Each structure stands twice: as structure tokens, then as C-alpha cells.
Amino acid sequence: MGAIIVTKDDATVLAAGVDWLTCTASDPARSELLKAIGWGVVYGEAERGNNLKPWTWKGYAGITAGGASVGERYDGAIVRLSSECAADNWLGAVRVAGHVSRLDLAITVRLPPMANPAREAYAVAQSATPQARGRRIQKASHIETWTEGETAYFGSRQSSRFGRLYNKGLESREERYHGCWRWEVEYKGDTATAIAGEMAQCGNSSEPALAYVWDTFNKWGIPPVWGKGALVPTVPLGRTATDDERRLQWLAVQVAPAVERLIRNGKRIAVLEALGLAD
């Protein structure tokens, strides 16, 4: 059975907003403020249970934890945020930064079973005439893997707008994303700075993200199946597991059965000694 054709009545928008932010400041005063914001976010991620580590990137040196990184070099400061960390903290960083080099806006949508918007959108882009491609999308590709399902890419990675449409449920392997697909646009350079500035003026990201992503895909000739004016729930989908939560999950799945078996075999004291927990 092939993929079904879905409409906006079949689509439920679950989340919309900033999924990635890279911003910099070169002015000394702005740099200090941006570093302060970045440090606050990074240490907050560490307090949640994520590893705090040194971080270097393109000459910047600093620290990172979870979805946040902050650094500095001779010409200023940088803050880089991803996933829920970007969604929660983008506004303060944008208002301080002088330049946004990358801004990813993402729309997460739950669709009926058998829906495959990535394949459908790629087919539409691929079938466009040369004249239509000149006005719409110049480049598109499509890949499929056993582990992450299907992903369609639109535009050039080096351009100011690069789109992705993929199976978020398979890619994340998280129950909260079951049946979900993700429309993303990666904006760069002056385009990213302009969009981030406009979003900062209105103080939120959900409605602007919906409009920007819908408009971008629509201009490419592949309008999303969800409506441009869709409502976004105020209840978040949840958060990515922290490093500590993943360790606890590993202990529960990988270690606990072996420990239980050893204790049943009369090795309780030996287990405690091996774990460094003996009195």
C-alpha cells in the first residue's frame, strides 16, 4: 500500500519555533553581554544533568553542555543553541547579538499513518519543468535509510535558505514524536539576521516560524500540507534526555539485570565492592 495524500485537515501542528541559533557579537559591550547569556544557558544545561565540557569551533574557545555552547576569540563572542535549548533561549541571545549566522526554524506535524510528505514534495519538485524550476526550487534530493526513514532536501546547503522534510518519529526514536514529520528551513547570513530581528521584535517564535517556513516551501512550489495559520499548542512536547538521564537508562537496561542476577547468586557483597559502594 502506498503513501496516502493528506490535507491540512489531517495534519496536527505540535510545535513550531527556533531549532538552531548561531549568533555572534563583535562590539566589546555586546560581546560581554552575549557571553553572560551564553554562560547562563550552558551552566543551566549542566545543572539539568548534561556534561560540561571545553568547546572550540572556528577559532572560538569556550564551554558547552547539552544544547548550548558559548565561546570567544580575538574578534568577539559566539553563542550556539540547538533543539529545546534554542527554543527556550533564542530571544535573549538575538536581542544582544550583532549578527545571526544561522537560524533554523522547525515545524513538527503529526500526520496519519502511511502519510509520506517527503516523498510527495520531492516528486513535485522533481517533476517541475525547467521554466518552473527557475522560479521555484533549483535543487532537490531524496534519501531513505532503514533507521531514519525518508528525508527530502531542498535548495543548496551553501545558499541562504536550505530546507529539510523528514520523518521525525523515526529520526528521533522518541515516543513523543510518533507519527510526526518535521519541516525545517535553515536560514543563513543576512537572511538569518533579518528574520531573527523581525521575530525578536514581536517577542515570540511560533507564529512567525509557521509563516516563514510555510512561505519558503510555498515559494519553492511545494506548499506544506499543514495550514499557514495553524494553531500551535502551548503545552511543550517534552525535552531531549539529559546525559544523566541517558546514563540512568543505560544502568536500568544494561547493568541492573546483571546486578540482580549476581545478587540472586549470593554475590551481593562482591557487587557492592565492584561498584565501590561497600562500607
C-alpha positions as YAML, in Angstrom:
chain: A
units: angstrom
residues:
- id: 1
  name: MET
  ca: [0.00, 0.00, 0.00]
- id: 2
  name: GLY
  ca: [1.45, 3.37, -1.00]
- id: 3
  name: ALA
  ca: [1.53, 6.66, 0.87]
- id: 4
  name: ILE
  ca: [-1.77, 8.49, 1.26]
- id: 5
  name: ILE
  ca: [-2.43, 12.06, 0.20]
- id: 6
  name: VAL
  ca: [-3.06, 14.27, 3.22]
- id: 7
  name: THR
  ca: [-4.62, 17.71, 3.60]
- id: 8
  name: LYS
  ca: [-4.41, 20.36, 6.30]
- id: 9
  name: ASP
  ca: [-7.46, 18.78, 7.96]
- id: 10
  name: ASP
  ca: [-5.39, 15.62, 8.53]
- id: 11
  name: ALA
  ca: [-2.37, 17.47, 9.90]
- id: 12
  name: THR
  ca: [-1.88, 18.50, 13.52]
- id: 13
  name: VAL
  ca: [0.87, 21.02, 14.25]
- id: 14
  name: LEU
  ca: [2.50, 20.08, 17.56]
- id: 15
  name: ALA
  ca: [5.39, 22.54, 17.76]
- id: 16
  name: ALA
  ca: [6.83, 25.48, 15.86]
- id: 17
  name: GLY
  ca: [9.80, 27.69, 16.57]
- id: 18
  name: VAL
  ca: [13.57, 28.04, 16.66]
- id: 19
  name: ASP
  ca: [15.51, 24.76, 16.45]
- id: 20
  name: TRP
  ca: [19.05, 26.15, 15.97]
- id: 21
  name: LEU
  ca: [20.71, 29.51, 16.51]
- id: 22
  name: THR
  ca: [24.28, 30.63, 15.93]
- id: 23
  name: CYS
  ca: [24.87, 34.29, 16.76]
- id: 24
  name: THR
  ca: [27.93, 36.47, 17.32]
- id: 25
  name: ALA
  ca: [28.85, 39.88, 18.66]
- id: 26
  name: SER
  ca: [31.99, 41.88, 17.86]
- id: 27
  name: ASP
  ca: [31.31, 45.08, 19.79]
- id: 28
  name: PRO
  ca: [33.01, 44.76, 23.22]
- id: 29
  name: ALA
  ca: [29.90, 45.64, 25.23]
- id: 30
  name: ARG
  ca: [27.65, 43.32, 23.21]
- id: 31
  name: SER
  ca: [30.27, 40.56, 23.41]
- id: 32
  name: GLU
  ca: [30.31, 40.68, 27.19]
- id: 33
  name: LEU
  ca: [26.51, 40.57, 27.35]
- id: 34
  name: LEU
  ca: [26.34, 37.70, 24.86]
- id: 35
  name: LYS
  ca: [28.94, 35.73, 26.81]
- id: 36
  name: ALA
  ca: [26.99, 36.28, 30.04]
- id: 37
  name: ILE
  ca: [23.81, 34.98, 28.40]
- id: 38
  name: GLY
  ca: [25.67, 32.01, 26.94]
- id: 39
  name: TRP
  ca: [27.33, 31.10, 30.21]
- id: 40
  name: GLY
  ca: [23.98, 31.22, 31.98]
- id: 41
  name: VAL
  ca: [22.39, 28.86, 29.46]
- id: 42
  name: VAL
  ca: [25.35, 26.46, 29.43]
- id: 43
  name: TYR
  ca: [25.53, 26.21, 33.22]
- id: 44
  name: GLY
  ca: [21.76, 25.76, 33.31]
- id: 45
  name: GLU
  ca: [22.16, 22.78, 30.95]
- id: 46
  name: ALA
  ca: [24.88, 21.39, 33.22]
- id: 47
  name: GLU
  ca: [22.61, 21.71, 36.27]
- id: 48
  name: ARG
  ca: [19.95, 19.72, 34.41]
- id: 49
  name: GLY
  ca: [22.38, 16.83, 34.16]
- id: 50
  name: ASN
  ca: [24.37, 17.41, 30.97]
- id: 51
  name: ASN
  ca: [28.14, 17.11, 30.76]
- id: 52
  name: LEU
  ca: [30.04, 20.40, 30.99]
- id: 53
  name: LYS
  ca: [32.98, 20.28, 28.56]
- id: 54
  name: PRO
  ca: [35.51, 22.56, 26.82]
- id: 55
  name: TRP
  ca: [34.37, 23.66, 23.36]
- id: 56
  name: THR
  ca: [36.24, 25.01, 20.35]
- id: 57
  name: TRP
  ca: [34.91, 25.95, 16.91]
- id: 58
  name: LYS
  ca: [36.44, 28.03, 14.12]
- id: 59
  name: GLY
  ca: [38.87, 29.75, 16.45]
- id: 60
  name: TYR
  ca: [36.35, 30.26, 19.25]
- id: 61
  name: ALA
  ca: [37.11, 28.68, 22.62]
- id: 62
  name: GLY
  ca: [34.66, 28.21, 25.46]
- id: 63
  name: ILE
  ca: [32.37, 25.65, 27.10]
- id: 64
  name: THR
  ca: [29.41, 23.51, 26.11]
- id: 65
  name: ALA
  ca: [26.70, 21.45, 27.81]
- id: 66
  name: GLY
  ca: [23.57, 19.89, 26.40]
- id: 67
  name: GLY
  ca: [22.23, 22.06, 23.59]
- id: 68
  name: ALA
  ca: [24.26, 25.19, 24.42]
- id: 69
  name: SER
  ca: [27.76, 26.40, 23.60]
- id: 70
  name: VAL
  ca: [29.48, 29.72, 24.30]
- id: 71
  name: GLY
  ca: [32.93, 30.91, 23.29]
- id: 72
  name: GLU
  ca: [35.14, 33.86, 22.44]
- id: 73
  name: ARG
  ca: [38.07, 34.74, 20.19]
- id: 74
  name: TYR
  ca: [40.03, 37.87, 19.36]
- id: 75
  name: ASP
  ca: [37.15, 39.49, 17.45]
- id: 76
  name: GLY
  ca: [34.21, 38.79, 19.74]
- id: 77
  name: ALA
  ca: [31.87, 36.20, 21.25]
- id: 78
  name: ILE
  ca: [29.61, 33.44, 19.97]
- id: 79
  name: VAL
  ca: [26.58, 31.56, 21.30]
- id: 80
  name: ARG
  ca: [25.24, 28.44, 19.63]
- id: 81
  name: LEU
  ca: [21.95, 26.83, 20.72]
- id: 82
  name: SER
  ca: [20.09, 23.77, 19.46]
- id: 83
  name: SER
  ca: [16.81, 21.90, 19.91]
- id: 84
  name: GLU
  ca: [14.74, 22.80, 23.02]
- id: 85
  name: CYS
  ca: [17.62, 24.92, 24.32]
- id: 86
  name: ALA
  ca: [17.33, 27.11, 21.22]
- id: 87
  name: ALA
  ca: [13.53, 27.27, 21.51]
- id: 88
  name: ASP
  ca: [13.79, 28.42, 25.14]
- id: 89
  name: ASN
  ca: [16.69, 30.88, 24.92]
- id: 90
  name: TRP
  ca: [16.87, 32.33, 21.39]
- id: 91
  name: LEU
  ca: [15.23, 35.65, 22.21]
- id: 92
  name: GLY
  ca: [17.75, 36.95, 24.74]
- id: 93
  name: ALA
  ca: [20.70, 35.95, 22.58]
- id: 94
  name: VAL
  ca: [19.25, 37.55, 19.43]
- id: 95
  name: ARG
  ca: [18.47, 40.82, 21.18]
- id: 96
  name: VAL
  ca: [22.11, 41.12, 22.28]
- id: 97
  name: ALA
  ca: [23.96, 39.68, 19.29]
- id: 98
  name: GLY
  ca: [25.00, 41.85, 16.40]
- id: 99
  name: HIS
  ca: [24.81, 39.08, 13.81]
- id: 100
  name: VAL
  ca: [22.96, 35.77, 13.34]
- id: 101
  name: SER
  ca: [24.89, 33.47, 11.04]
- id: 102
  name: ARG
  ca: [22.41, 30.59, 11.19]
- id: 103
  name: LEU
  ca: [18.76, 30.31, 12.22]
- id: 104
  name: ASP
  ca: [16.80, 27.07, 11.85]
- id: 105
  name: LEU
  ca: [13.01, 27.24, 12.08]
- id: 106
  name: ALA
  ca: [11.18, 23.93, 12.52]
- id: 107
  name: ILE
  ca: [7.55, 22.85, 12.36]
- id: 108
  name: THR
  ca: [6.64, 19.47, 13.86]
- id: 109
  name: VAL
  ca: [3.42, 17.96, 12.49]
- id: 110
  name: ARG
  ca: [1.62, 14.72, 13.30]
- id: 111
  name: LEU
  ca: [0.16, 13.03, 10.22]
- id: 112
  name: PRO
  ca: [-1.98, 9.94, 9.65]
- id: 113
  name: PRO
  ca: [-0.27, 6.54, 9.21]
- id: 114
  name: MET
  ca: [1.13, 5.90, 5.73]
- id: 115
  name: ALA
  ca: [1.50, 9.62, 5.01]
- id: 116
  name: ASN
  ca: [4.80, 10.45, 3.31]
- id: 117
  name: PRO
  ca: [5.08, 14.19, 2.64]
- id: 118
  name: ALA
  ca: [8.83, 13.95, 1.96]
- id: 119
  name: ARG
  ca: [8.34, 11.64, -0.99]
- id: 120
  name: GLU
  ca: [5.39, 13.67, -2.26]
- id: 121
  name: ALA
  ca: [7.21, 17.02, -2.04]
- id: 122
  name: TYR
  ca: [10.30, 15.61, -3.75]
- id: 123
  name: ALA
  ca: [8.16, 14.18, -6.55]
- id: 124
  name: VAL
  ca: [6.56, 17.58, -7.09]
- id: 125
  name: ALA
  ca: [9.93, 19.34, -7.16]
- id: 126
  name: GLN
  ca: [11.42, 16.71, -9.45]
- id: 127
  name: SER
  ca: [8.54, 16.94, -11.93]
- id: 128
  name: ALA
  ca: [8.71, 20.72, -12.29]
- id: 129
  name: THR
  ca: [9.59, 21.99, -15.75]
- id: 130
  name: PRO
  ca: [12.92, 23.81, -16.26]
- id: 131
  name: GLN
  ca: [10.98, 27.08, -16.50]
- id: 132
  name: ALA
  ca: [9.18, 26.37, -13.22]
- id: 133
  name: ARG
  ca: [12.44, 25.41, -11.52]
- id: 134
  name: GLY
  ca: [13.85, 28.80, -12.41]
- id: 135
  name: ARG
  ca: [11.06, 30.41, -10.40]
- id: 136
  name: ARG
  ca: [10.88, 27.79, -7.68]
- id: 137
  name: ILE
  ca: [13.44, 25.28, -6.43]
- id: 138
  name: GLN
  ca: [16.68, 24.69, -8.33]
- id: 139
  name: LYS
  ca: [17.90, 21.64, -6.44]
- id: 140
  name: ALA
  ca: [16.27, 18.78, -4.54]
- id: 141
  name: SER
  ca: [17.34, 15.36, -3.30]
- id: 142
  name: HIS
  ca: [15.78, 12.43, -1.51]
- id: 143
  name: ILE
  ca: [17.30, 9.70, 0.66]
- id: 144
  name: GLU
  ca: [15.90, 6.74, 2.58]
- id: 145
  name: THR
  ca: [17.50, 4.70, 5.35]
- id: 146
  name: TRP
  ca: [16.31, 1.80, 7.49]
- id: 147
  name: THR
  ca: [16.93, 3.70, 10.72]
- id: 148
  name: GLU
  ca: [15.71, 7.23, 9.92]
- id: 149
  name: GLY
  ca: [13.14, 6.75, 7.18]
- id: 150
  name: GLU
  ca: [12.88, 9.25, 4.34]
- id: 151
  name: THR
  ca: [14.28, 12.77, 4.07]
- id: 152
  name: ALA
  ca: [13.91, 15.29, 1.27]
- id: 153
  name: TYR
  ca: [16.32, 18.23, 0.90]
- id: 154
  name: PHE
  ca: [15.55, 21.41, -0.99]
- id: 155
  name: GLY
  ca: [17.99, 24.07, -2.15]
- id: 156
  name: SER
  ca: [21.74, 24.30, -1.73]
- id: 157
  name: ARG
  ca: [23.42, 23.92, 1.66]
- id: 158
  name: GLN
  ca: [25.56, 26.95, 0.80]
- id: 159
  name: SER
  ca: [22.57, 29.18, -0.01]
- id: 160
  name: SER
  ca: [20.71, 31.49, 2.37]
- id: 161
  name: ARG
  ca: [17.77, 29.03, 2.55]
- id: 162
  name: PHE
  ca: [18.06, 25.26, 2.81]
- id: 163
  name: GLY
  ca: [15.07, 23.03, 3.51]
- id: 164
  name: ARG
  ca: [14.61, 19.62, 5.07]
- id: 165
  name: LEU
  ca: [11.47, 17.49, 5.33]
- id: 166
  name: TYR
  ca: [11.87, 14.23, 7.23]
- id: 167
  name: ASN
  ca: [10.29, 11.59, 9.42]
- id: 168
  name: LYS
  ca: [10.88, 12.98, 12.90]
- id: 169
  name: GLY
  ca: [9.47, 9.91, 14.60]
- id: 170
  name: LEU
  ca: [12.00, 7.56, 13.01]
- id: 171
  name: GLU
  ca: [14.89, 10.04, 13.16]
- id: 172
  name: SER
  ca: [14.46, 10.72, 16.91]
- id: 173
  name: ARG
  ca: [13.26, 7.26, 18.00]
- id: 174
  name: GLU
  ca: [11.28, 9.03, 20.73]
- id: 175
  name: GLU
  ca: [7.69, 8.14, 21.55]
- id: 176
  name: ARG
  ca: [6.67, 11.79, 21.81]
- id: 177
  name: TYR
  ca: [7.37, 12.14, 18.07]
- id: 178
  name: HIS
  ca: [5.46, 9.04, 16.98]
- id: 179
  name: GLY
  ca: [3.82, 9.73, 13.63]
- id: 180
  name: CYS
  ca: [5.47, 13.14, 13.32]
- id: 181
  name: TRP
  ca: [7.16, 14.80, 10.35]
- id: 182
  name: ARG
  ca: [9.42, 17.84, 10.51]
- id: 183
  name: TRP
  ca: [9.57, 20.77, 8.08]
- id: 184
  name: GLU
  ca: [12.79, 22.76, 8.64]
- id: 185
  name: VAL
  ca: [14.41, 25.70, 6.94]
- id: 186
  name: GLU
  ca: [17.99, 26.67, 7.65]
- id: 187
  name: TYR
  ca: [18.46, 30.39, 7.10]
- id: 188
  name: LYS
  ca: [21.96, 31.85, 6.93]
- id: 189
  name: GLY
  ca: [23.83, 35.15, 6.73]
- id: 190
  name: ASP
  ca: [21.94, 38.39, 6.28]
- id: 191
  name: THR
  ca: [18.69, 36.48, 5.75]
- id: 192
  name: ALA
  ca: [19.06, 34.80, 9.15]
- id: 193
  name: THR
  ca: [19.89, 38.11, 10.83]
- id: 194
  name: ALA
  ca: [16.88, 39.85, 9.28]
- id: 195
  name: ILE
  ca: [14.41, 37.09, 10.17]
- id: 196
  name: ALA
  ca: [15.74, 36.74, 13.72]
- id: 197
  name: GLY
  ca: [15.47, 40.50, 14.18]
- id: 198
  name: GLU
  ca: [11.87, 40.55, 13.00]
- id: 199
  name: MET
  ca: [11.00, 37.66, 15.30]
- id: 200
  name: ALA
  ca: [12.68, 39.37, 18.24]
- id: 201
  name: GLN
  ca: [10.56, 42.47, 17.69]
- id: 202
  name: CYS
  ca: [7.36, 40.51, 18.18]
- id: 203
  name: GLY
  ca: [8.86, 38.54, 21.08]
- id: 204
  name: ASN
  ca: [7.79, 35.03, 20.12]
- id: 205
  name: SER
  ca: [8.70, 32.37, 17.60]
- id: 206
  name: SER
  ca: [5.71, 30.08, 17.00]
- id: 207
  name: GLU
  ca: [3.55, 32.18, 14.66]
- id: 208
  name: PRO
  ca: [6.49, 33.74, 12.77]
- id: 209
  name: ALA
  ca: [8.11, 30.31, 12.34]
- id: 210
  name: LEU
  ca: [4.90, 28.91, 10.88]
- id: 211
  name: ALA
  ca: [4.65, 31.79, 8.43]
- id: 212
  name: TYR
  ca: [8.32, 31.84, 7.37]
- id: 213
  name: VAL
  ca: [8.60, 28.09, 6.85]
- id: 214
  name: TRP
  ca: [5.28, 27.85, 5.02]
- id: 215
  name: ASP
  ca: [6.18, 30.79, 2.77]
- id: 216
  name: THR
  ca: [9.63, 29.38, 1.98]
- id: 217
  name: PHE
  ca: [8.33, 25.94, 0.98]
- id: 218
  name: ASN
  ca: [5.45, 27.55, -0.92]
- id: 219
  name: LYS
  ca: [7.86, 29.71, -2.94]
- id: 220
  name: TRP
  ca: [9.72, 26.53, -3.80]
- id: 221
  name: GLY
  ca: [6.48, 25.24, -5.29]
- id: 222
  name: ILE
  ca: [5.91, 22.62, -2.55]
- id: 223
  name: PRO
  ca: [3.46, 24.18, -0.04]
- id: 224
  name: PRO
  ca: [3.29, 22.22, 3.27]
- id: 225
  name: VAL
  ca: [0.23, 20.09, 3.95]
- id: 226
  name: TRP
  ca: [-0.47, 21.99, 7.17]
- id: 227
  name: GLY
  ca: [-2.13, 25.39, 7.04]
- id: 228
  name: LYS
  ca: [-0.14, 28.60, 7.27]
- id: 229
  name: GLY
  ca: [-2.43, 29.85, 10.04]
- id: 230
  name: ALA
  ca: [-2.41, 26.63, 12.08]
- id: 231
  name: LEU
  ca: [-2.60, 26.89, 15.85]
- id: 232
  name: VAL
  ca: [0.37, 25.71, 17.94]
- id: 233
  name: PRO
  ca: [-0.28, 24.04, 21.32]
- id: 234
  name: THR
  ca: [1.13, 25.88, 24.32]
- id: 235
  name: VAL
  ca: [2.00, 22.58, 26.03]
- id: 236
  name: PRO
  ca: [5.55, 21.54, 25.01]
- id: 237
  name: LEU
  ca: [6.25, 18.11, 23.55]
- id: 238
  name: GLY
  ca: [8.87, 17.40, 26.20]
- id: 239
  name: ARG
  ca: [12.63, 17.62, 26.28]
- id: 240
  name: THR
  ca: [15.55, 15.64, 24.97]
- id: 241
  name: ALA
  ca: [17.02, 13.34, 27.60]
- id: 242
  name: THR
  ca: [20.00, 14.74, 29.50]
- id: 243
  name: ASP
  ca: [23.34, 12.94, 29.76]
- id: 244
  name: ASP
  ca: [22.45, 11.85, 33.32]
- id: 245
  name: GLU
  ca: [19.05, 10.54, 32.19]
- id: 246
  name: ARG
  ca: [20.71, 8.53, 29.43]
- id: 247
  name: ARG
  ca: [23.19, 7.10, 31.96]
- id: 248
  name: LEU
  ca: [20.34, 6.06, 34.25]
- id: 249
  name: GLN
  ca: [18.56, 4.44, 31.31]
- id: 250
  name: TRP
  ca: [21.75, 2.56, 30.45]
- id: 251
  name: LEU
  ca: [22.07, 1.38, 34.04]
- id: 252
  name: ALA
  ca: [18.46, 0.20, 34.07]
- id: 253
  name: VAL
  ca: [18.70, -1.66, 30.78]
- id: 254
  name: GLN
  ca: [22.30, -2.90, 30.66]
- id: 255
  name: VAL
  ca: [23.56, -3.12, 34.24]
- id: 256
  name: ALA
  ca: [20.57, -3.77, 36.50]
- id: 257
  name: PRO
  ca: [19.79, -7.28, 35.11]
- id: 258
  name: ALA
  ca: [23.39, -8.40, 35.64]
- id: 259
  name: VAL
  ca: [23.47, -6.96, 39.17]
- id: 260
  name: GLU
  ca: [20.16, -8.66, 40.01]
- id: 261
  name: ARG
  ca: [21.45, -11.99, 38.74]
- id: 262
  name: LEU
  ca: [24.67, -11.72, 40.75]
- id: 263
  name: ILE
  ca: [22.77, -10.87, 43.93]
- id: 264
  name: ARG
  ca: [20.47, -13.86, 43.41]
- id: 265
  name: ASN
  ca: [23.63, -15.99, 43.19]
- id: 266
  name: GLY
  ca: [24.81, -14.75, 46.57]
- id: 267
  name: LYS
  ca: [27.28, -12.12, 45.31]
- id: 268
  name: ARG
  ca: [25.75, -9.05, 46.98]
- id: 269
  name: ILE
  ca: [28.92, -8.01, 48.84]
- id: 270
  name: ALA
  ca: [31.06, -8.62, 45.76]
- id: 271
  name: VAL
  ca: [28.70, -6.45, 43.69]
- id: 272
  name: LEU
  ca: [28.89, -3.61, 46.20]
- id: 273
  name: GLU
  ca: [32.68, -3.85, 46.27]
- id: 274
  name: ALA
  ca: [32.86, -3.84, 42.46]
- id: 275
  name: LEU
  ca: [30.71, -0.71, 42.37]
- id: 276
  name: GLY
  ca: [32.75, 0.99, 45.09]
- id: 277
  name: LEU
  ca: [29.71, 1.06, 47.40]
- id: 278
  name: ALA
  ca: [30.86, -1.31, 50.11]
- id: 279
  name: ASP
  ca: [31.21, 0.10, 53.66]
...
